[in-house]
């Protein structure tokens, strides 16, 4: 299957990165290369772009799509390791970084990746197929209490307890091997009213398992901090999130890096010695226009937050 993915908030990302033609930029979630293509066009052959992705399918697809550009380099790695990635390339500061978090349209639509509750496939959900832990291991080997916490914390699933219990009961009979088998177990653990909601009943649990398999939230705050520290003065970090858990981590990390004076208002000068690494560009997240949503309904939950590095 061709690696297809609609680039969410594309114009907004390009505008907010404030791209300099001779700058060095990082697309930390390369995907199919949609955002990268437009960054490279803006660089106009004089700057450089580094594309990072955990998924080799993405890297292969993006390499083919961007073959017309000579100022582009791919790295098979996790954006959470951005400092070590840049050090290996002997690059220590860049002018902009883009992170488009979450799962790609390709990963959802390609049945054998096991990300989607809409396609029957073996449980997998690994963004990097070289990782050892897949959705199968999580579903069939994790203790009931661990499953409950994952569904509650990462999926905000109301029926986490009963779903975790039902999974453990079912796997005593035989392993739960496919996405549709898991969907059936989830549905069997939910009351009838929950099955009639607009949202698919398995959506939250599948999200939670995917986050656990790929450790998406575990290193996110540090990845935000490391990305900001990797920027030149005036460089920008643009991050697109797709659910409240990611967005909350990014928002709080931005606030921490912006720094706030904690001195009482009546103090004539600051004595708390707070440290600021820059400023939040948009206090409220940028969201998709109605026109974009008509073309790409999956962009509905997308939020873009931008931070600008200021070195004093």
C-alpha positions in Angstrom: 0.0 0.0 0.0 1.3 3.5 -0.9 2.2 5.6 2.1 -0.5 8.3 2.1 -1.0 10.8 4.8 -2.7 14.2 4.6 -0.5 16.8 6.2 -2.5 18.4 8.9 -2.4 22.2 9.5 0.2 22.4 6.7 0.0 26.2 5.9 -0.1 27.0 9.6 3.0 25.0 10.3 5.0 26.5 7.4 3.9 30.0 8.4 4.8 29.6 12.1 8.2 27.9 11.5 9.4 31.3 10.0 11.6 29.4 7.6 14.9 31.0 6.6 16.2 29.9 3.2 19.6 29.0 4.5 18.4 27.5 7.8 18.6 24.0 9.2 15.3 22.3 10.1 14.1 19.0 11.5 10.9 17.2 10.7 10.9 14.8 13.7 7.9 12.9 12.5 8.7 12.5 8.8 5.7 10.3 7.8 5.1 10.4 4.1 7.0 13.7 3.7 4.1 16.0 3.3 5.3 18.7 5.7 8.9 18.1 4.7 8.1 18.7 1.0 6.8 22.2 1.7 9.7 23.0 4.1 12.2 22.0 1.4 10.4 24.1 -1.2 10.6 27.1 1.1 14.3 26.4 1.8 14.8 26.7 -2.0 17.9 24.5 -2.1 20.1 26.5 0.2 19.2 25.3 3.7 19.0 21.7 5.0 16.2 19.4 6.3 16.7 16.4 8.5 13.7 13.9 8.6 13.4 11.6 11.5 11.0 8.7 11.8 10.6 5.4 13.7 8.8 3.7 10.8 11.0 2.5 7.9 7.9 2.4 5.6 7.7 6.2 6.2 11.3 6.8 5.5 11.2 4.7 2.3 8.1 6.6 1.1 9.5 10.0 2.0 12.8 9.3 0.4 11.1 8.5 -2.9 8.7 11.5 -2.6 11.6 13.9 -1.8 14.2 12.5 -4.2 14.3 15.8 -6.2 15.9 17.5 -3.2 19.6 17.1 -2.4 19.5 19.1 0.9 17.5 16.4 2.7 18.7 13.6 5.0 16.7 10.9 6.7 17.4 9.2 10.1 15.7 6.1 11.4 15.2 7.0 15.0 12.8 8.4 17.5 12.3 12.2 17.7 12.7 11.8 21.5 16.4 11.2 20.8 16.8 14.5 18.9 19.9 15.6 20.8 21.9 12.4 20.0 20.6 12.4 16.5 21.9 15.9 15.8 25.2 15.1 17.6 25.8 12.1 15.3 25.3 14.5 12.4 27.6 17.0 14.0 24.8 19.5 14.1 24.3 21.2 17.5 21.7 23.9 16.8 18.9 24.1 14.3 16.5 26.9 13.2 13.2 25.0 13.5 11.7 21.7 14.5 8.3 20.2 13.6 6.6 17.3 15.4 3.3 15.9 14.1 2.5 13.5 16.9 0.2 10.4 16.8 -0.5 7.8 14.2 -0.4 8.4 10.5 -3.3 7.8 8.0 -1.1 5.1 6.4 -0.6 3.3 9.6 -4.3 3.4 10.3 -5.4 2.3 6.8 -2.7 -0.4 6.3 -4.5 -3.4 7.8 -1.5 -5.5 8.6 -0.1 -2.8 10.9 -2.8 -3.7 13.4 -3.5 -0.1 14.5 -7.2 0.1 13.5 -10.3 -1.2 15.0 -11.9 -0.9 11.5 -9.6 -3.6 9.8 -9.1 -7.2 11.0 -5.4 -7.9 11.5 -2.9 -9.4 13.9 -2.5 -7.2 17.0 0.7 -5.1 16.4 0.5 -1.3 16.6 4.3 -0.8 16.5 5.5 2.3 14.8 8.9 0.8 14.7 8.5 -2.8 13.6 11.9 -3.6 15.2 10.5 -3.0 18.7 9.9 -6.1 20.7 6.7 -5.1 22.5 3.6 -5.2 20.3 -0.1 -4.8 21.1 -0.3 -8.6 21.3 2.1 -8.7 24.2 0.2 -5.9 26.0 -3.2 -7.5 25.6 -2.1 -11.1 26.4 0.6 -10.6 29.0 -0.1 -7.5 31.0 -1.8 -8.0 34.4 -5.4 -6.9 34.8 -4.4 -3.9 37.0 -1.9 -2.7 34.5 -4.4 -2.9 31.6 -6.9 -1.0 33.8 -4.4 1.8 34.4 -3.4 2.0 30.8 -7.0 2.2 29.5 -7.8 4.8 32.2 -4.7 7.0 31.9 -4.0 6.8 28.2 -7.5 6.3 26.9 -9.7 8.0 29.5 -12.0 5.0 29.1 -15.0 5.0 31.5 -15.3 1.2 31.4 -11.6 0.5 31.9 -12.1 -1.8 34.8 -14.6 -4.1 33.2 -12.8 -4.1 29.9 -9.5 -5.1 31.6 -11.3 -7.9 33.5 -13.0 -9.2 30.4 -9.7 -9.3 28.4 -8.1 -11.4 31.2 -11.1 -13.7 31.3 -11.1 -14.2 27.5 -7.4 -14.8 27.2 -7.6 -17.7 29.7 -9.5 -19.6 27.0 -7.2 -18.6 24.2 -4.9 -15.7 23.2 -6.5 -12.6 21.8 -4.7 -12.5 18.4 -6.5 -10.0 16.1 -8.0 -6.5 16.2 -11.5 -7.8 15.6 -11.2 -10.3 18.5 -10.2 -7.4 20.7 -13.0 -5.3 19.5 -15.5 -8.1 20.4 -14.0 -8.4 23.9 -14.2 -4.6 24.4 -17.9 -4.5 23.3 -18.8 -7.4 25.5 -17.5 -5.5 28.5 -19.6 -2.3 27.8 -23.2 -1.5 28.5 -25.6 -1.2 25.6 -25.8 2.6 25.8 -22.0 2.9 25.3 -22.3 0.8 22.1 -24.7 3.3 20.6 -22.5 6.3 21.1 -21.2 8.2 18.0 -17.6 7.3 18.8 -16.6 3.7 18.1 -16.6 1.8 21.4 -13.0 0.5 20.9 -11.5 3.9 20.0 -10.2 4.8 23.4 -8.8 1.4 24.3 -7.0 1.1 20.9 -5.5 4.6 21.5 -4.4 3.6 25.0 -2.7 0.3 23.8 -1.0 2.2 20.9 0.4 4.8 23.3 1.7 2.0 25.6 3.3 0.0 22.8 5.1 3.0 21.4 5.8 4.8 24.7 4.4 8.0 23.2 3.9 9.9 26.3 6.7 8.6 28.5 9.4 10.7 26.9 7.3 13.5 25.4 8.0 16.2 27.9 11.7 15.6 27.7 11.5 15.6 23.9 9.9 19.0 24.0 12.5 20.4 26.3 15.4 18.8 24.3 13.9 20.2 21.1 13.8 23.8 22.5 17.3 23.5 23.7 18.4 22.4 20.2 17.1 25.6 18.7 19.1 28.7 17.6 18.1 32.1 18.9 14.8 32.9 17.1 14.3 29.2 16.1 10.8 27.7 16.5 9.3 24.5 17.6 5.9 23.6 16.2 4.1 20.6 17.6 0.8 19.1 16.4 -1.1 17.0 19.0 -4.2 14.9 18.5 -5.5 14.2 21.9 -5.7 16.0 25.3 -3.0 13.9 26.9 -0.4 14.9 24.4 -1.6 18.5 24.3 -1.5 18.9 28.1 2.1 17.7 28.2 3.2 20.0 25.4 1.4 23.0 26.9 2.9 22.5 30.4 6.4 21.9 29.0 6.1 25.2 27.0 5.0 27.0 30.1 7.9 25.6 32.1 10.4 26.6 29.4 8.9 30.1 29.0 9.5 30.6 32.7 7.4 32.7 35.1 8.6 35.2 37.7 7.3 34.0 41.1 8.1 37.2 43.0 5.2 39.0 44.8 3.7 41.9 42.8 5.0 44.5 45.3 8.7 43.5 44.8 10.5 46.3 42.9 12.9 43.9 41.2 12.9 40.1 40.4 14.8 38.1 43.0 13.5 34.6 42.2 16.1 34.2 39.3 13.7 32.3 37.1 15.1 31.1 33.8 13.4 31.6 30.5 14.3 29.8 27.3 11.9 31.7 25.1 8.3 32.5 24.6 5.0 30.7 23.7 4.0 32.1 20.3 0.3 31.2 20.4 -1.4 31.1 23.9 -4.3 29.3 22.4 -3.7 26.3 20.1 -4.2 26.7 16.4 -6.9 24.4 15.0 -8.0 23.4 11.5 -10.2 25.5 9.4 -13.6 24.3 8.2 -12.2 23.9 4.7 -9.5 21.6 5.9 -12.0 19.6 8.0 -14.1 19.1 4.9 -11.1 17.6 3.1 -9.7 15.7 6.1 -12.0 14.9 9.0 -9.1 13.3 10.9 -7.8 16.8 11.4 -10.7 17.6 13.8 -8.7 17.0 17.0 -5.4 18.5 15.8 -3.9 21.3 17.8 -0.8 23.3 16.9 1.3 24.9 19.6 4.5 27.0 18.7 7.4 28.0 20.9 10.2 30.5 20.0 13.7 30.1 21.4 15.1 33.3 22.9 18.7 33.2 24.0 19.6 36.1 26.3 
